[in-house]
Amino acid sequence: MLGGLIAVLSAATFAFNNACVRRGVLAGSVLQAMAITVPIGLPISFLAALATGSLAAIAGFSTRGLIALSASGIMHFVWGRYCNYRATRAIGTNLVAPVQQINLIFTLLLAILILGETLTPLRLVGIALVLLGPSLTLRAGSEARRQPLGADVTAAATADAAIDDLDLADRATFRPSYAEGYLWAALSATGYGLSPILVRIGLEGKGLGYSIAGNLVASIAATLVMALFLLPPGRLKHALAVGREPAKWFTFSGILVCISQLFLYMAMSIAPVTVVSPINRLSMLFRLYFSRLLNPRHEVFGGRVVLGTVVSLAGAFALTLSVDQVISMLPLPEPVLAILRWHWP
């Protein structure tokens, strides 16, 4: 149960990070976003490890564990994030989200093949509900985009008064680059899909304290790779030329994504990948709400959004329950118990 709740916190903070990145890349570049969001995670991870007394836990990892954790940081913080930013800049956050769903299937298959985890009927139901909820919400958004603007435009414009002029101009002229966006979204799914497996391997089932130390190891590896990437003078000069407005949003994003990863590593240390990864899909729902907060004119709240939220949260709750917990709470007939005890493989 605790692992599932922590995974929900990870999904929420990751979604807020996505909304901030969308604002930032309106005026800043992907390279500038990477130059801020990747290194900023290192001091935050270090302070978290220091405050919790987890620094010494790094010495407890095996060589295999350190390699796996380092690889997870590079795949998630550098490769997956870069591809995600490219996709977000090309087609926007909401269009990126459905494509990134494929990383869940990728992660679950690897968890079964590599980690020896199993799928149960309860987990299958939970996964189906978590996947169904976002699709209902996104369909609501697409229907709203097809509808003509009505009298609420004036109210929306008033709500947008707090949004900077650059954002308003972007929304008036933005045309999604579908081929580029979908390509980079699919590539980001490879990084986000593989990293949970590497995290699980690297943490070696050592518990919450080691998860914070593991996140620090991943942050160190990602920062070193990013530093090497920025070594050419032209890239460094471009990164340092970031404007004040995008720098602000990239900083917010870097802090939020670091917190999200801390939660993710904690969840992975105490819960199976087949539970944590599907719950992380709730970020698709959270990102719509946070985007609504930052860009109210372009987000929709209606019956489908509420239904999608309820369905996905029900799926997340199902994933936090074990078969033994369900059996102990409900007097079920033997045929139903036999179905619940089934697992694959």
N, C-alpha and C positions, 0 to 999 in steps of 0.2 A: 504493500500500500504506500509506504513512504517513498519508494523509488518512483512510483507513478506520479505522486504529487510533485516531487522535485522535477520530474520530466515536464509537467505542465508549466511550472515556473520557467523552465528553460525555453519552452515553446513561446511563452508570452514575451520574454525579454528579447528573443531572437526576432520575433515579429516587429517589435518596436524598433529594433535595429534596422530592419528592412525599410520601414517607413522613413527613418532618418536618412538612410543612404539615398533613397529616391529623391529627397529634397536636395541632398548634397550634389548629386551628379547632374542636376539641372544646370549648374554653373561650373562645377569642378570635373576633373577627369577621373577615370578609373585608377590610373596610376597614383594620383594624388590621394584618392580614397584609401588605396592599399598602404601608401606610405604613412598614413596616420593611424588607420585602424589596426594594422598588424602590430607595430611596435608598442602602441599604447597598452596592449594586453599584457606585456611583460611586467611592468611595474605593478599593475593591479594583481596579477597572479602571484607575484613575489610577496606583496603585502598580505594577500589572503593566506598564503602558506606560512608566513611569519606569524600572523595573528593567531592562527590555529595550531601553531606548533608542529606543522607538517614538513618543515624544511628537511629535517633529518630523515624523513621517510624516503627521500630520493635515493639514499644509500641502500635502501631495502629492495630496490628493483633489480632484477637480473639484467644481464646484457640484452637478452631477448626482449625484456619488458621495456627497457630504455629505447631500443631501436623501434619497437612498435609504437610507443608513445610519440617519439620524434616524427615518425612517418605519419601518424595521425594528425599531428599539428601541421605538417607541410601539406597534406592532402586537404585538410579542412580549412585552415586559416589562410593558406596561400592559393592553392589551386582552386578549390571549391569556391572560395570567396571571390577570387578574380573573375571566374566564369560567371558567378552570380551577379557581380557588379556590371559586367559587360552586357548580360542579358537584361538587367534592370534598366540600364541606360537606353537599350535599344527598344524595348517593348513595355517597360513599366512593371511595377511589382505584381499587380494582379494577374497579368498574362503570364508571368514567369511561374507563378505558383502551381498551376495544374501540370506543367511539364515536369516540374521537380518531384511530382508524385512518384515517378518511376524509381527514385532512389530508395523508396520504402521496399519495393519488391526486390531490388538488388541487395539491400541490407538483409532482409529476411532470408533470402536464399543463401547468402554467405554465412549467416548465423547458423543455419541448419547444416550446411556442408562443412564448415570449418570449426565452429564452436560446439557442434553436437547438440544444439538446442532443439526443442520440439514445438510443434504447433498442436494446440488442443481445440476442440469445438468452441470453447469460451473465448479463446484468443482469436480464432477465425471470425467469430461474430463481432468482437471488438474492433478488429482490423477493418472489417467491412463497414461498420458504422462510422469509424473515423475517416475512412475514404469517402463515404457517401455524403457526410455533412458538408465538407468544403465544396463538393460538386454542386450541391443544392444552392449554396451561397453564391458561387461564381455564376451559376445560371441566372440567378436573380440579377446580378450585376449586368450580364449581357443583355437581358431583357430591358433593363432600365436604359441602357445605352441606345437601344433601338427606338425608344419612345421619344417623341418630340418634346422639346423643352416647353414647360408651361409657365404658369404665373409665379411659380416658386423660384424663378431665376433671380428675381430681385432680392428675395430673402437670402438666397445662396450667395449672391454677390456681396451682400452686407456681411455675411459670416466670413467671407473671404478677405475682408478688409485688413485682417491681421496678417495675411499672407503677403510675403514680399512681392514686389512688382515683377521680378524675374520669374517667379513661379507662375504668376498669372499669365505672363506672355508665353511661357512654355506650354501651358495647358491650352492656350488658344491655337498654337501652331504645331503641337506635337503630333507626329505621324509615326506610328510603330513601324519598325523595320523587322518584319516578322521572321524572315529567313535567318537573319543574324541573331535575333533574340532567342528563337527556339533552339538554334544550334548551341549557343552558349548556355542556355538553361539546361539542355540535355547533358552537356559536358560538366556543368556544376553538379549534376546529380551523381556523377561518378565519384567526385571527391566527397560529397556529403554522404553518399551511400557506403563507401569503403571505410571512412574514418571511424564509425561506431565499432566496426569489427576490430580495427587496430587498437582502439581504446580498450575494448574488453580484453583483448589479448595482453596488452601492456599492463593493465591494472592487476592482472593475475589474481583476481578475487580477494584483494587485500583489505577492502573496506573503505569507509568514507575518508579517513585521514589520508590514505594513500591517493585517493582520487584527486585531492587538491594538489598534492605534490606532482601527480601525473599531468595535471593541467599546466603546471609550471614548466615541466619538461617539454611539453608540446609547444608552449609559447616561446621558449628559448630557441627551439629548432626552427620554428616559423620565422622568428625575428632575424635569425642568422641568414636564412635563405633570402628574406626580403632585403636585408642589408647588402647581400651580394648582388641582388638584382638592381639595386639603386646605385651601385658603384660607378657605372659610366657617368661622366660629368653631365651629359645632356639630360639624362633621366633625373638625376639629383636636382639639377637646376629647375626642371619642370615641376618636380614634386614640391620644392620650396616656394614656387610661385603661386601656390594655391591662394585663392581669395579668402577674405575674412568670413563671408557667409558660408561657402561650402566647408571651410575648415571647421566652423562651429558644428555643422551637422555631422561631419565625419568624426569629430571628437565624441559627440554623443553616441554615434553608432559604435565606435570602438569600445567605449565603456560598456555599453549595453551588450554587445556581442561577447565581450569577455565574461561578463556576469552570466550570460546564457551558457557559455561553455563550462564555467565552473559548475553550474547546476547539472549540465549534461554529464560531466565526468562523475559527479556524485551519484546521479541516477544509475549510470552504467556500472558503478561499483557494487550496487546492491540489488539490481534488478536485471533480468535477461534483456538482451538486445531486442528480442521479439516482442517485448512489452514496451520498452523505452522508445524505440524508433517509431512505432505507430502513434504513440501519444504525442511525439514531437510534430506530427502532421497537423496538430491543432494550431500550429503557428500560421497556417493558411487562413484560419478564421481570425486569429488575433491580429494579423497584419491588416486585414480589411478594416477592423475597428480603429487601429492606430493610424492607418492612412486617412480614415475619416476624420480623426482628430486633427491631423496636420493639413489635410486637403479636403475639407468638408464638401466642396462642390462636386467632387468626383466619386463619392462613396454613397452607397445605398443601404438604407435600413428598412426592412419590410418583413412580411411573413416568412419568406423563404430564408432570409438571413437568420431569423429567430429559430426556425425549424432546423436549419443546418447546424446552428450552435448546440441546440439540445441533442440532436442526433450524435454529433461528434463527442460531446461530453459524456453521453451515455456509453459510447464506445470506449472512451478513455477509462471510464469507471469499470467497465467489463474487463479491461486489460489489467487493472490493478488487483483484481480478485483471482485467487487460486481456486482450483476445483475443490480442494478440501474445504475452503471457506464456504463455498456455495452449498456443498453437501451438509455441512454442519448447521447452516442457517435454514435450509429448506428440507422438508420431508418429501423427498422425491421417490417415485416408483423405480423399481430395479431397471427396467428398460431405459429410462432416462439417465440413471446413474451410469449405465454401461456406455451410453453415448458420451457423457461428460468425461469418462475416464479414457476415452479413445485419444490417441496422440499419434503424430507423424513427425519424423519416422519412428 
